[in-house]
Amino acid sequence: MQLPAVIVALALSVLLSGCAGIMKAQEQDKVEQAPPLPTLHQYMGQLAAALGEHSRPLKPGATVAVTSFYLADQLGNALASNQGSGLSTQVQESLISYVTQMGLEVVEFRLQRTLTLSDSADNLLNRDIALLRERHKFDLALTGTISESHDHYTINARLITMLDSRTASAATISVPKAVLWGDEKAQMRDGKLHRGQY
């Protein structure tokens, strides 16, 4: 009679330890799920807010041109490439959106003289100087640099007054490279296949 009680006790102990293991695994899953990273556009919103927060007072109606952001060690020669391809352009475009929303008057210096039409698209913006409308005057330039490290990009922005070349405001933000790569299980970066966790 004592043997069935031992078997029941043993079975109960195995069952309870199995449940505890499942509960522990579920708790671990909850802990390991990190919140999603902000988008690059959201990081640029933080950068624009920091520029606005720490700016000297600007004259009412001040106009600003937002320029490309180059690699800090290759000014005017190299934009971010490889896994950062498109980063320079997206930084510029996001900052144009944010500083406009903040109330600054952005000068669109890439505006062509005429609308260009093709079979599948139309265009008013260009970087070809011969096609641009005119020379533009602006009070401020929003420009900056990008520095790359192992796991992030540091974006340094400055708002410069054109009259005296003084910095009216400056701000820096670090953007994790994971923001640009997404959460795919496998992807190509710098010509190499990288696999995430499954």
Summary of the structure (lengths in Angstrom):
residues: 198
radius of gyration: 26.8
end to end distance: 49.5
largest distance: 101.3
contacts: 477
relative contact order: 0.16
helix: 37%
strand: 30%
